[in-house]
Amino acid sequence: MSQLGIVYALLGAAVAVFLSGAGSALGVGVAGQAASGVVSEDPSKFAKVLILQLLPGTQGLYGLIIGFVTLSKIGLLGGGAAEVSVQTGLLILAACLPIGIVGLISGRSQGKTAAAAIGIIAKKPDQFGKAMLFPAMVETYAILALLISFLAVSAIQI
Amino acid sequence: MAVLQMQRMSICALKKDRKAILEKLQSMGVMEINHVLEEDEDFRRMDTANARLSFDKAAASADQALDILQQYAPVKQSLLSSLAGKDLIDKERFQTVIENKDELLKTAKRIQMLDKEKAELRANILKIENSIESLMPWQKLDVPMNFLGTAHMAMIPGTMPGMLTLENIYSMLAQQSPDLEVDVHIISAEQDTTYLTVFCLKKDAAQAEETLRSIGFAKPSLIIDQVPSKAKEEMEAEISGIQERIAAIEKEVIDSAVNREGLKLLADYYRVRAEKYDVLGQLPQSERTFLISGYVPTKEVSKVQKALTDKYDCVVDVEELKEDEEAPVLLKNNKFASSAEGILEAFGLPGKGELDPTAIMSVFYVFLFGLMLSDAAYGAIVSIVCGILILKFPRMGKGMKTSIQLFFWCGISTLFWGIMFGGYFGDVINVVSKTFFGHEVGIPAVWFVPLDEPMKLLIYSMLFGVIHLFTGLGIKGYMCLKDKKYMDFFCDVVLWYMLLVGLLIMLIPSDIFASIAQTSIVFPPAVNALGKGLAIVGAIGILLMSGRANKNFGLRIALGAYDLYNVSGWLSDVLSYSRLLALGLATGVIASVVNQMGSMGGKSVFGAIVFIFAFIVGHTFNIAINLLGAYVHTNRLQYVEFFGKFYEGGGRAFNPFKENTKYADIKEETNL
């Protein structure tokens, strides 16, 4: 029974990476479709729409950060896995949930916002600064989730 | 740090100097034409639309010729060439080129014509090739296809569907009309078509055709009056003739590539003239005189006055702008601050009565950007790359140049923060020394390592946030004072400062703060009391004064309470600065993921190769993605949190009448 602790911990890392990664994949995908439409009309806007398309990609990176910190915390990266009690394992799993869930939802929403912002670039290319701001608003919540996940994971004693 | 003061300048001069004065103004490029005068019986506007259109057309024609030249004789352009900016051309050189402008325009037309001819010839070749294709099955026929036969015999060429043998055809014919006598020759047969000729007596020809049609026989789509094989040869000869012509055209176009520079100048020349005529069309003109009116930055006024009154008979009248007139905005900042002008422009230029926040913003921008990226090596790379670009392309376009300058400064700030936090490609020194040399060494952080003490950096992030926001509120106060709105200054700025400072003083000794900061700070009781007092006075003041524009007392209090609710806005604004920590961590952790992956090959030659590969790919990716992140989120902190406190924007950019060229700048007196 006591060996299950590390399983929960690893599940936490997996949840952080796959949920937020999935959110980013959805978001970047939606934004990419809009970006392709704009570039097919006017290839000179490539650089601008590419930046906007990349914006929802950060959630996946945040998930990666939490996954990586968790893995190194439980010693899976160094080779010798640490003794993790069931309670600690579940703690780590809980700590990973914010970035996983918020990453999934915010990645998706940010993708939609980025697609709409790409529409701004299509019509008013000089309004890039403002267009970039709308997706960045969504990202705030992913950043907050990242912070809590990070602080929680690093606060758990093993 | 300023929005340049504008004045209205009106020039009245004689028509004979019109061209010279317009050209002078255009080359100085310091005046935005703006006419307030209506047309009346003395002053009329000239219709220049036609002239302008013809100049635009000429410029477009030169542009098109240049595009064609680029297709035929491409000039290699490196990826960075877009940074190079416009060439600088001597005025004499420009004049000599423009003296031949008719010749050059002819060349441009000729190039376009040749290109068109080539396209037509290409289409011709395709047509002929199609004919050859349809003649191919008839190659074995050694009489012309429209051969009518001899005195008594008729020849009927045609096709039948399907791959048929003589036997098939004869049996089909026998079924249809057993007594018909014909001689069938199969010329060639393909998968789904058989090509054949049928011979019969002339008197039977009509019957034979009728019968043949009933079994699916059809006349060939293309009938030529030549032996097919010969016709094919002739067509091939024609194609090679056309190809020679195309080669000749290509050569001629490539030879005219020497005119490339001339064409560029020509395009610019016509573009400038079109603009001049556009302005000319706006000028009110009487029989002998004309008027120009527009905005000129105050510091340029005397220069323009001198340039005009010395040479020409004219009256130059300068007046201050009227109260309700919205002047175009031109910013003037020192070298460091001006690099952030692009960031401000992206949000919006200062509106009427607002001051230019670029100088203050640029300091915060660079500071916060470095904190978000916070890796010494990344910062050094960014600065070095930007520095090289600036040195290598001194004539870069203005917008591009300011952004690259800004990133140069941001790189230096990143370098500074990287040294403070001990980040050099993440933890590459530790990983390399441990993996390849056996014992771990590293450069210790000058300040502290955020990964080990995230709470500490979180507190500092919010502290920087509070400073940033208070600066914003301070600017609002300054603007109120400048406009002599002392009441607004006290109610909207001073009271808020009191409330917020009071709340901060109350918060710092509390348990929540102590658990976050992991140290408890104890103020002397007097300070605590002061904090409470400030907060209470501030809160009551805001409650009473925010709705002061309203006469109704109940509504006034309600508005005040609503404004007090903005405390939560301040809280979320300050919390927003926690992204400084999060993005800094993101850079560091992803960098160590890269290093970790690289070191998995272990201590061997193979391991080293894996490491170098992972290092280059991984860190390039990390720099790119985190540069983007830092850029976006620094902008956000400026636009939403900082500007939210005092700045609205909405100004209109100064758009002077100048030589808007595309390819080259003509050397003359420097502009602004």
Chai-1 contact restraints between the chains, C-beta under 6 A:
chainA,res_idxA,chainB,res_idxB,connection_type,confidence,min_distance_angstrom,max_distance_angstrom,comment,restraint_id
A,L54,B,L628,contact,1.0,0.0,6.0,A-B,restraint_1
A,T58,B,G629,contact,1.0,0.0,6.0,A-B,restraint_2
A,I65,B,A586,contact,1.0,0.0,6.0,A-B,restraint_3
A,I65,B,V589,contact,1.0,0.0,6.0,A-B,restraint_4
A,F68,B,V589,contact,1.0,0.0,6.0,A-B,restraint_5
A,F68,B,V593,contact,1.0,0.0,6.0,A-B,restraint_6
A,G129,B,A346,contact,1.0,0.0,6.0,A-B,restraint_7
A,G129,B,F347,contact,1.0,0.0,6.0,A-B,restraint_8
A,M132,B,V632,contact,1.0,0.0,6.0,A-B,restraint_9
A,L133,B,Y639,contact,1.0,0.0,6.0,A-B,restraint_10
A,A136,B,V632,contact,1.0,0.0,6.0,A-B,restraint_11
A,A136,B,R636,contact,1.0,0.0,6.0,A-B,restraint_12
A,I143,B,R579,contact,1.0,0.0,6.0,A-B,restraint_13
A,I143,B,A582,contact,1.0,0.0,6.0,A-B,restraint_14
A,L146,B,A582,contact,1.0,0.0,6.0,A-B,restraint_15
A,L147,B,S578,contact,1.0,0.0,6.0,A-B,restraint_16
A,L147,B,A582,contact,1.0,0.0,6.0,A-B,restraint_17
